[in-house]
Amino acid sequence: MRSSPMTIETMYRCHGSWLLARLQRKLGNRWDAADLVQNTFLKVLTSFDAATVAEPRAVLTTVARSIWIDQLRRQALERAYLEALAQQPENLVPPPEVRLIAIEALVEIDRMLDGLPLQAKQAFLMARIEGLSLGEIAAALGTSLATVKRRIAQAAARCYFGL
Amino acid sequence: MSSFTFSAPDAADVPETVARQAVQWLIELQSEPPDEARVRAWMRWRQASAAHERAWRRIEEVDARLRQVGSAAVAIEAVGGAESSRRRALKLLAAGIGGLGGTLLLLPRASPLQAWAATHATQVGERRSVQLDDGTRVTLNTDSALNVRYDAARRVVELLQGEILVETGRDPAGRPFLVRTAQGHARALGTRFTVRQYEASTRVAVWEGQVALEPSHGAGPGPCLRAGERGGYSATSAWGPESSDRYDASWVRGYLTADHTPLAVFLAEVARYRHGWVQCDPAVARLPVSGTFPLDDTDRILASLPHALPVQVRRRTRYWVRVEARAPAG
């Protein structure tokens, strides 16, 4: 399907209700779907030149999907964080404003470490948050010193320098 | 989908070769022991060019962000837990996400570089008292570090990590006495009190006299704690007073006391006094622990648990201990 050049308004008029119906079917919920449609068009508006979009429905689907994944990821992180906190000793549970900052940081860290093997993430976080030595990390993860070095180097290059 | 991710600022200013060198240094410094010659060599590298310095600043900046999570245990749990649930969630798309399994890792803190530069420091499991010039006595708990910064106007003790008991001496010059932590100050008004540095907050308990809490970026002066009270502060706000309990300072006498303390809380305390990891199975996290335990032998504390509670202690390595529900007999 190849459309003629269009503005975001015409894109919304032509494909808005199609996207809503599609998302509603997937999510099974009209409100979430409507929110997602709105965020999707907002994203397209800020990240794309509508006139150059050749396949509007493909772009809309891709953008909606990426936003939805980000939302799920954030929710899952938040839940996992609160879950982990609930297991923390009471006197170690941080005050609410610190928790909010922590969740924001987690979302960012999760994104920076995305795609790395779980063991690389674990080794890196143990090293940089807790300051554990390489030997301690190797013992904790039940792996060799050389592997720990390689994993941390891999995660550090990605996390600090986007390599 | 890469068009929607943003690379963090500053990362692009560092040439790849320098970035790789910085990562190598980071791994060097993570090796033990962090000897002085190696630290000096690293500082020389860092000062050798502006790009080196930028690379290291970048690392420190991101590290500060990482530490905002509070603990690696929580970060690993959340990132790892979120990952598995995300996969499940994606499979089911909009279906609800079930409860997350997993265990809590209780990790001790260690900042070898900070401790290396400190005026007074203790190792994990060590406890020591020092007498300062004005007669003030400071007792450092396990894995703690402080700098003494006295000048004509003020007596400042900078708590870099860990926990201290302060018994202030009378200063002829009448200079105020402050404990500075990462989030602000505790100002002593002739007194005996403990200060403990957590990842993102500071806790204070007062035994004699009064202590005023002063968050570094607070809206106004924080609360003033009296004898028998405790409180705390983050960088932006303070809380308290709450009534204190004996649990907080028994470490000074070398004991850990527990009075119906949940096992997870208890193990978190024990973990501060030993190297490595202590894991607590969530199934037994709320079992109450009571008693007085000698801190000098944490292996013995752990070994005593199965006598009092329906738990077993599993050791995978010297550094990795897990307390879990006892397997059913038979």
Boltz contact constraints between the chains, C-beta under 6 A:
constraints:
  - contact:
      token1: [A, 26]
      token2: [B, 93]
      max_distance: 6.0
  - contact:
      token1: [A, 27]
      token2: [B, 94]
      max_distance: 6.0
  - contact:
      token1: [A, 28]
      token2: [B, 94]
      max_distance: 6.0
  - contact:
      token1: [A, 66]
      token2: [B, 1]
      max_distance: 6.0
  - contact:
      token1: [A, 66]
      token2: [B, 4]
      max_distance: 6.0
  - contact:
      token1: [A, 72]
      token2: [B, 89]
      max_distance: 6.0
  - contact:
      token1: [A, 73]
      token2: [B, 86]
      max_distance: 6.0
  - contact:
      token1: [A, 76]
      token2: [B, 82]
      max_distance: 6.0
  - contact:
      token1: [A, 76]
      token2: [B, 85]
      max_distance: 6.0
  - contact:
      token1: [A, 76]
      token2: [B, 86]
      max_distance: 6.0
  - contact:
      token1: [A, 77]
      token2: [B, 78]
      max_distance: 6.0
  - contact:
      token1: [A, 77]
      token2: [B, 82]
      max_distance: 6.0
  - contact:
      token1: [A, 80]
      token2: [B, 78]
      max_distance: 6.0
  - contact:
      token1: [A, 80]
      token2: [B, 81]
      max_distance: 6.0
  - contact:
      token1: [A, 80]
      token2: [B, 82]
      max_distance: 6.0
  - contact:
      token1: [A, 80]
      token2: [B, 100]
      max_distance: 6.0
  - contact:
      token1: [A, 81]
      token2: [B, 78]
      max_distance: 6.0
  - contact:
      token1: [A, 83]
      token2: [B, 100]
      max_distance: 6.0
  - contact:
      token1: [A, 84]
      token2: [B, 74]
      max_distance: 6.0
  - contact:
      token1: [A, 84]
      token2: [B, 77]
      max_distance: 6.0
  - contact:
      token1: [A, 84]
      token2: [B, 78]
      max_distance: 6.0
  - contact:
      token1: [A, 87]
      token2: [B, 104]
      max_distance: 6.0
  - contact:
      token1: [A, 87]
      token2: [B, 282]
      max_distance: 6.0
  - contact:
      token1: [A, 87]
      token2: [B, 285]
      max_distance: 6.0
  - contact:
      token1: [A, 89]
      token2: [B, 264]
      max_distance: 6.0
  - contact:
      token1: [A, 89]
      token2: [B, 265]
      max_distance: 6.0
  - contact:
      token1: [A, 89]
      token2: [B, 268]
      max_distance: 6.0
  - contact:
      token1: [A, 94]
      token2: [B, 70]
      max_distance: 6.0
  - contact:
      token1: [A, 94]
      token2: [B, 200]
      max_distance: 6.0
  - contact:
      token1: [A, 95]
      token2: [B, 234]
      max_distance: 6.0
  - contact:
      token1: [A, 98]
      token2: [B, 200]
      max_distance: 6.0
  - contact:
      token1: [A, 98]
      token2: [B, 234]
      max_distance: 6.0
  - contact:
      token1: [A, 101]
      token2: [B, 68]
      max_distance: 6.0
  - contact:
      token1: [A, 102]
      token2: [B, 68]
      max_distance: 6.0
  - contact:
      token1: [A, 102]
      token2: [B, 69]
      max_distance: 6.0
  - contact:
      token1: [A, 102]
      token2: [B, 70]
      max_distance: 6.0
  - contact:
      token1: [A, 105]
      token2: [B, 65]
      max_distance: 6.0
  - contact:
      token1: [A, 105]
      token2: [B, 68]
      max_distance: 6.0
  - contact:
      token1: [A, 105]
      token2: [B, 69]
      max_distance: 6.0
  - contact:
      token1: [A, 106]
      token2: [B, 69]
      max_distance: 6.0
  - contact:
      token1: [A, 106]
      token2: [B, 78]
      max_distance: 6.0
  - contact:
      token1: [A, 110]
      token2: [B, 79]
      max_distance: 6.0
  - contact:
      token1: [A, 118]
      token2: [B, 80]
      max_distance: 6.0
  - contact:
      token1: [A, 121]
      token2: [B, 79]
      max_distance: 6.0
  - contact:
      token1: [A, 122]
      token2: [B, 76]
      max_distance: 6.0
  - contact:
      token1: [A, 125]
      token2: [B, 72]
      max_distance: 6.0
  - contact:
      token1: [A, 125]
      token2: [B, 75]
      max_distance: 6.0
  - contact:
      token1: [A, 125]
      token2: [B, 76]
      max_distance: 6.0
  - contact:
      token1: [A, 126]
      token2: [B, 72]
      max_distance: 6.0
  - contact:
      token1: [A, 127]
      token2: [B, 30]
      max_distance: 6.0
  - contact:
      token1: [A, 128]
      token2: [B, 63]
      max_distance: 6.0
  - contact:
      token1: [A, 128]
      token2: [B, 66]
      max_distance: 6.0
  - contact:
      token1: [A, 129]
      token2: [B, 66]
      max_distance: 6.0
  - contact:
      token1: [A, 129]
      token2: [B, 67]
      max_distance: 6.0
  - contact:
      token1: [A, 129]
      token2: [B, 72]
      max_distance: 6.0
  - contact:
      token1: [A, 130]
      token2: [B, 72]
      max_distance: 6.0
  - contact:
      token1: [A, 130]
      token2: [B, 107]
      max_distance: 6.0
  - contact:
      token1: [A, 131]
      token2: [B, 110]
      max_distance: 6.0
  - contact:
      token1: [A, 131]
      token2: [B, 111]
      max_distance: 6.0
  - contact:
      token1: [A, 133]
      token2: [B, 32]
      max_distance: 6.0
  - contact:
      token1: [A, 134]
      token2: [B, 30]
      max_distance: 6.0
  - contact:
      token1: [A, 134]
      token2: [B, 31]
      max_distance: 6.0
  - contact:
      token1: [A, 135]
      token2: [B, 32]
      max_distance: 6.0
  - contact:
      token1: [A, 136]
      token2: [B, 319]
      max_distance: 6.0
  - contact:
      token1: [A, 139]
      token2: [B, 317]
      max_distance: 6.0
  - contact:
      token1: [A, 139]
      token2: [B, 319]
      max_distance: 6.0
  - contact:
      token1: [A, 140]
      token2: [B, 277]
      max_distance: 6.0
  - contact:
      token1: [A, 140]
      token2: [B, 319]
      max_distance: 6.0
  - contact:
      token1: [A, 140]
      token2: [B, 320]
      max_distance: 6.0
  - contact:
      token1: [A, 149]
      token2: [B, 27]
      max_distance: 6.0
  - contact:
      token1: [A, 153]
      token2: [B, 23]
      max_distance: 6.0
  - contact:
      token1: [A, 156]
      token2: [B, 23]
      max_distance: 6.0
  - contact:
      token1: [A, 156]
      token2: [B, 26]
      max_distance: 6.0
  - contact:
      token1: [A, 157]
      token2: [B, 23]
      max_distance: 6.0
  - contact:
      token1: [A, 160]
      token2: [B, 58]
      max_distance: 6.0
  - contact:
      token1: [A, 160]
      token2: [B, 59]
      max_distance: 6.0
  - contact:
      token1: [A, 160]
      token2: [B, 62]
      max_distance: 6.0
  - contact:
      token1: [A, 161]
      token2: [B, 11]
      max_distance: 6.0
  - contact:
      token1: [A, 161]
      token2: [B, 14]
      max_distance: 6.0
  - contact:
      token1: [A, 161]
      token2: [B, 19]
      max_distance: 6.0
  - contact:
      token1: [A, 162]
      token2: [B, 7]
      max_distance: 6.0
  - contact:
      token1: [A, 162]
      token2: [B, 11]
      max_distance: 6.0
